[in-house]
Amino acid sequence: MAKRVASTLGSQLGLSLTDLDELSIALTQACDSAIAAAEDFGGEHDLKLTYFATNRALVVDVDLLPAQHAAARHSAAAVGKHHEIIDAEMQRLAYEMIRCFVDDFRPQIEPATGQLRFRMVKHLAG
């Protein structure tokens, strides 16, 4: 469903078929990375995807939030555990793969809450 939404919005914006395919690959990798982080954190999580368009780009945010995020927060220990468990080389490769397929990629983690966000931007060619 996530790829379908991105493809529909991207085509309405005027992205080429190649750009839409590349965005789909990056979106799949970002979701896989967020799900892997959720497993490292433990507990229940929600994956929230936000799409918005500017006049020259499509922006997709992939957010990993603790379930019932208004009440639940990751402890500093859970965030630290995530950093210990994660294979730094695999994470670097995943991020580089995403960067190959989008024009801008910004991974963020909030140490206090453990919230994870991947922002991807695909610009119109030209």
Secondary structure as UniProt FT lines:
FT   HELIX           2..13
FT   HELIX           17..41
FT   STRAND          45..53
FT   STRAND          57..66
FT   TURN            67..71
FT   HELIX           76..85
FT   HELIX           88..101
FT   STRAND          104..109
FT   TURN            111..113
FT   STRAND          116..123
//
